[in-house]
Amino acid sequence: MEKAQSKSLTISIPKLNDPRVTLAAALTLWTILGQTTYYFNRDPLQIGIAMGVGMLIDFLIALIRQRQIMVPLSAYITGLSVGILLESHDWRVYAVASAWGVLSKYLIYDGTRHVFNPSNFAIVMALLLLHGEASIAPGSQWGADYRVALVIMVLGLMLMRRVQRLDLVLAWLGGYLVMGLVRMALGQGGLVFVLGPLTGAEFALFSFSMLPDPKVTPPTPRGRILYGLSIAVLDGVLRYLEIRYSMFYSLFVHTALMPLVRRAALRAGVQETDPWKVLVLPLRRAAAPVANPAEAR
């Protein structure tokens, strides 16, 4: 009988064509410009806490569970999104929210993939469970300048084309505008009331970072279009009911239903591939099996 062979230690590095690399680069540039030029006025320490806690948890879980030294790129995106979007006077809010987001990938799992977008899960849990200690940063970041918003919108759509989620985001944007016009027809505000959120960093970050997460969106173009429209409809209804942070809640509800969508797609013969592109390298060779001396005689 041979002794059990230990699992070798590996290194996991995202490839340049991994969608997360493009998104992480865009978010980093966004944050730098926002902090230095466009009125983000976020506390760098709070952003750093959110990023550091999330990345440390993701790194340790991969090391312990998979014996993998992983570049925690997903946690980087989660922590940075939490740091930009959340607003609180208490630094612990950023640590807890980021931890919730990263842990949701490992604890809320449908057998094939995690259920929720980690950033969305972190934001919604912070809003619901922290008893008013957390809110969403003002949408007037970027100074609510429509010219900046237009540039961000164009660049965001180009990014969505690169990560193959342009259909989803266009459906969401179109649905949002239609629902806004419906709310106008029902007497809820004017055109500025509908278009105003489009100029804010909150809306852009939701639309181009949180919403199009390839891990928690339908695998087919038709499914993504329906998904985007459905999120917009629920968001419009919640806005009409004057429920704050409606788009985050709408996405949360829809991602909770994604396991059902995946099962239906699987029954229809749609095979999903892993959207993440990583290079896994062995750090060292696993030890060769050692024969039991007693059995060798």
Secondary structure, DSSP 8 states (H G I E B T S, - for coil): -B-------EEEEE-TTSHHHHHHHHHHHHHHHHHHTS-----HHHHHHHHHHHHHHHHHHHHHHH-EEE--HHHHHHHHHHHHHEE-S-HHHHHHHHHHHHHHHHHSB-SSSBSS-HHHHHHHHHHHHSTTS-EE--TTGGGG-HHHHHHHHHHHHHHHHHTT-HHHHHHHHHHHHHHHHHHHHTTS--HHHHHGGGGSHHHHHIIIIITT-GGGS-SSHHHHHHHHHHHHHHHHHHHHTT-TTHHHHHHHHHHHTHHHHHHHHHHTT--------EEEEESS------B-HHHH-
